[in-house]
Amino acid sequence: MKDRITYFDKNYNLRRFMYCTPFTLDGRAHGELHEQFKRKTILTTSHAFPYIKTRINVIHKEEIILTPIEVAIEDMQKKTQELAFATHQDPADPKMLQMVLQGSVGTTVNQGPLEVAQVFLSEIPNDPKLFRHHNKLRLCFKDFTKRCEDALRKNKSLIGPDQKEYQRELERNYHRLKEALQPLINRKIPQLYKNVVPITCHRYIQSHEPSTPQL
Protein backbone atom coordinates (compact mmCIF):
# COMPACT_ATOMS: atom_id res chain seq x y z
CA MET A 1 0.00 0.00 0.00
CA LYS A 2 2.88 2.39 0.61
CA ASP A 3 3.53 2.38 -3.15
CA ARG A 4 -0.04 3.55 -3.78
CA ILE A 5 0.07 7.32 -3.58
CA THR A 6 -3.30 8.65 -4.76
CA TYR A 7 -6.68 8.19 -3.08
CA PHE A 8 -7.84 6.19 -6.11
CA ASP A 9 -4.87 3.81 -5.88
CA LYS A 10 -5.50 3.21 -2.17
CA ASN A 11 -9.17 2.35 -2.61
CA TYR A 12 -9.38 0.43 -5.89
CA ASN A 13 -8.12 -2.91 -7.19
CA LEU A 14 -7.71 -4.32 -3.67
CA ARG A 15 -7.44 -8.06 -3.06
CA ARG A 16 -5.51 -8.29 0.20
CA PHE A 17 -6.90 -7.12 3.54
CA MET A 18 -5.41 -7.23 7.01
CA TYR A 19 -6.80 -6.93 10.51
CA CYS A 20 -5.03 -7.21 13.86
CA THR A 21 -6.14 -9.05 16.99
CA PRO A 22 -4.40 -8.51 20.36
CA PHE A 23 -4.11 -11.54 22.63
CA THR A 24 -2.21 -13.07 25.53
CA LEU A 25 -1.13 -16.66 25.99
CA ASP A 26 -3.62 -17.16 28.83
CA GLY A 27 -6.60 -16.27 26.64
CA ARG A 28 -7.15 -12.61 27.52
CA ALA A 29 -7.28 -9.96 24.82
CA HIS A 30 -5.10 -7.50 26.74
CA GLY A 31 -2.42 -7.91 29.38
CA GLU A 32 0.79 -6.38 30.66
CA LEU A 33 3.30 -5.16 28.11
CA HIS A 34 5.48 -8.26 28.43
CA GLU A 35 2.40 -10.47 27.88
CA GLN A 36 0.89 -8.66 24.90
CA PHE A 37 0.98 -10.53 21.60
CA LYS A 38 -0.64 -9.50 18.32
CA ARG A 39 -2.05 -11.63 15.51
CA LYS A 40 -2.09 -10.13 12.02
CA THR A 41 -4.56 -11.88 9.73
CA ILE A 42 -4.14 -11.30 5.99
CA LEU A 43 -6.99 -12.31 3.68
CA THR A 44 -6.76 -12.60 -0.11
CA THR A 45 -9.97 -12.54 -2.16
CA SER A 46 -10.72 -14.19 -5.49
CA HIS A 47 -11.52 -10.84 -7.13
CA ALA A 48 -10.44 -7.27 -6.48
CA PHE A 49 -12.63 -4.69 -4.75
CA PRO A 50 -14.67 -2.75 -5.82
CA TYR A 51 -16.58 -5.58 -7.48
CA ILE A 52 -20.09 -6.11 -8.83
CA LYS A 53 -20.81 -8.19 -5.72
CA THR A 54 -20.48 -6.95 -2.16
CA ARG A 55 -19.25 -10.33 -0.89
CA ILE A 56 -16.27 -12.14 -2.42
CA ASN A 57 -14.77 -15.53 -1.56
CA VAL A 58 -11.60 -15.56 0.52
CA ILE A 59 -9.12 -17.84 -1.26
CA HIS A 60 -6.12 -17.48 1.04
CA LYS A 61 -5.58 -16.71 4.71
CA GLU A 62 -2.26 -15.97 6.38
CA GLU A 63 -1.53 -15.30 10.04
CA ILE A 64 1.54 -13.58 11.47
CA ILE A 65 2.13 -13.65 15.23
CA LEU A 66 4.06 -10.75 16.76
CA THR A 67 5.80 -11.33 20.09
CA PRO A 68 5.52 -8.68 22.86
CA ILE A 69 8.78 -6.95 21.94
CA GLU A 70 7.75 -6.87 18.27
CA VAL A 71 4.43 -5.31 19.31
CA ALA A 72 6.39 -2.70 21.28
CA ILE A 73 8.56 -1.95 18.24
CA GLU A 74 5.48 -1.43 16.05
CA ASP A 75 3.87 0.83 18.66
CA MET A 76 6.98 3.01 19.00
CA GLN A 77 7.36 3.26 15.23
CA LYS A 78 3.73 4.38 15.01
CA LYS A 79 4.23 7.04 17.72
CA THR A 80 7.33 8.30 15.94
CA GLN A 81 5.50 8.51 12.60
CA GLU A 82 2.64 10.42 14.25
CA LEU A 83 5.12 12.92 15.71
CA ALA A 84 6.83 13.38 12.35
CA PHE A 85 3.51 13.88 10.54
CA ALA A 86 2.20 16.39 13.10
CA THR A 87 5.50 18.29 13.05
CA HIS A 88 5.73 18.65 9.28
CA GLN A 89 2.01 19.01 8.52
CA ASP A 90 1.31 21.88 6.14
CA PRO A 91 -0.55 23.94 7.09
CA ALA A 92 0.45 23.38 10.70
CA ASP A 93 -2.20 22.13 13.13
CA PRO A 94 -1.20 23.23 16.68
CA LYS A 95 -4.01 21.26 18.35
CA MET A 96 -3.01 18.02 16.64
CA LEU A 97 0.66 18.64 17.39
CA GLN A 98 -0.03 19.27 21.08
CA MET A 99 -2.26 16.21 21.34
CA VAL A 100 0.48 13.98 19.90
CA LEU A 101 3.10 15.63 22.11
CA GLN A 102 0.99 15.15 25.22
CA GLY A 103 0.57 11.48 24.40
CA SER A 104 4.32 11.13 23.93
CA VAL A 105 5.83 13.05 26.85
CA GLY A 106 2.84 13.42 29.20
CA THR A 107 3.57 12.17 32.71
CA THR A 108 0.15 10.52 33.13
CA VAL A 109 0.34 8.25 30.09
CA ASN A 110 -0.28 4.61 31.09
CA GLN A 111 1.92 2.08 29.30
CA GLY A 112 3.66 5.06 27.72
CA PRO A 113 7.11 5.15 26.12
CA LEU A 114 9.04 5.12 29.41
CA GLU A 115 7.23 2.03 30.67
CA VAL A 116 7.82 0.29 27.34
CA ALA A 117 11.55 1.02 27.62
CA GLN A 118 11.69 -0.11 31.25
CA VAL A 119 9.97 -3.41 30.43
CA PHE A 120 11.99 -4.35 27.35
CA LEU A 121 15.31 -2.49 27.63
CA SER A 122 16.14 -2.67 31.35
CA GLU A 123 18.06 -5.90 30.87
CA ILE A 124 19.84 -7.51 27.95
CA PRO A 125 17.81 -10.61 27.01
CA ASN A 126 19.25 -14.05 27.71
CA ASP A 127 17.90 -15.41 24.43
CA PRO A 128 20.22 -14.47 21.53
CA LYS A 129 17.19 -14.59 19.22
CA LEU A 130 15.93 -11.43 20.93
CA PHE A 131 19.16 -9.44 20.54
CA ARG A 132 18.22 -7.81 17.25
CA HIS A 133 14.70 -7.00 18.41
CA HIS A 134 16.19 -5.44 21.55
CA ASN A 135 18.58 -3.36 19.46
CA LYS A 136 15.84 -2.35 17.01
CA LEU A 137 13.65 -1.11 19.86
CA ARG A 138 16.60 0.79 21.31
CA LEU A 139 17.12 2.57 17.99
CA CYS A 140 13.37 3.26 17.78
CA PHE A 141 13.60 5.14 21.06
CA LYS A 142 16.55 7.19 19.82
CA ASP A 143 14.51 8.25 16.80
CA PHE A 144 11.47 8.85 19.02
CA THR A 145 13.32 11.26 21.35
CA LYS A 146 14.67 13.17 18.35
CA ARG A 147 11.15 13.51 16.92
CA CYS A 148 9.86 14.72 20.30
CA GLU A 149 12.52 17.42 20.31
CA ASP A 150 11.59 18.49 16.77
CA ALA A 151 7.89 18.58 17.71
CA LEU A 152 8.57 20.71 20.80
CA ARG A 153 10.57 23.16 18.73
CA LYS A 154 7.75 23.36 16.17
CA ASN A 155 5.11 23.85 18.86
CA LYS A 156 7.14 26.67 20.43
CA SER A 157 7.05 28.53 17.12
CA LEU A 158 3.25 28.19 16.87
CA ILE A 159 1.93 29.06 20.33
CA GLY A 160 0.85 32.42 21.70
CA PRO A 161 1.74 34.06 25.04
CA ASP A 162 -1.14 32.27 26.79
CA GLN A 163 0.50 28.86 26.19
CA LYS A 164 4.05 29.68 27.27
CA GLU A 165 3.67 27.86 30.59
CA TYR A 166 2.16 24.83 28.85
CA GLN A 167 5.18 24.75 26.53
CA ARG A 168 7.54 24.89 29.51
CA GLU A 169 5.68 22.00 31.14
CA LEU A 170 5.97 19.92 27.96
CA GLU A 171 9.68 20.68 27.81
CA ARG A 172 10.16 19.70 31.46
CA ASN A 173 8.34 16.42 30.85
CA TYR A 174 10.45 15.79 27.77
CA HIS A 175 13.74 16.36 29.60
CA ARG A 176 12.65 14.06 32.42
CA LEU A 177 11.68 11.40 29.90
CA LYS A 178 14.94 11.78 27.98
CA GLU A 179 17.00 11.58 31.17
CA ALA A 180 15.19 8.40 32.25
CA LEU A 181 15.61 6.83 28.81
CA GLN A 182 19.32 7.60 28.37
CA PRO A 183 20.77 4.67 30.36
CA LEU A 184 18.32 2.30 28.66
CA ILE A 185 18.84 3.32 25.05
CA ASN A 186 22.61 3.78 25.33
CA ARG A 187 23.17 0.19 26.46
CA LYS A 188 24.41 -1.81 23.48
CA ILE A 189 24.56 -5.59 23.20
CA PRO A 190 28.25 -6.53 22.70
CA GLN A 191 27.34 -9.75 20.91
CA LEU A 192 25.76 -7.78 18.05
CA TYR A 193 29.15 -6.34 17.18
CA LYS A 194 30.90 -9.69 16.95
CA ASN A 195 30.81 -12.33 14.23
CA VAL A 196 27.79 -14.40 15.13
CA VAL A 197 26.03 -17.25 13.36
CA PRO A 198 22.90 -15.95 11.55
CA ILE A 199 19.68 -16.95 13.25
CA THR A 200 16.18 -17.28 11.92
CA CYS A 201 13.43 -14.98 13.12
CA HIS A 202 11.13 -16.49 15.75
CA ARG A 203 8.03 -15.06 14.10
CA TYR A 204 5.38 -17.69 13.47
CA ILE A 205 3.42 -17.68 10.21
CA GLN A 206 0.39 -19.83 9.60
CA SER A 207 -1.10 -20.12 6.15
CA HIS A 208 -3.99 -22.13 4.81
CA GLU A 209 -6.62 -22.10 2.10
CA PRO A 210 -10.17 -21.64 3.44
CA SER A 211 -13.01 -23.16 1.46
CA THR A 212 -16.04 -20.97 2.07
CA PRO A 213 -15.32 -17.70 4.00
CA GLN A 214 -16.42 -14.52 2.30
CA LEU A 215 -15.72 -10.83 2.89
ABEGO torsion letter per residue (X at the ends): XAABABAAAAABGBABBBBBBBBBAAGBABBBAAABBBBBBBBBBABBOBBABABBBBABBBBBBBBAAAAAAAAAAAAAAAAAAAAABOBBBAAAAAAAAAAAABAABBGBAAAAAAAAAABBBABAAAAAAAAAAAAAAAAAAAAAAAAAAAAAAABBAAAAAAAAAAAAAAAAAAAAAAAAAABBBAAAABBBBBBBBABBBBBBBBAABBX
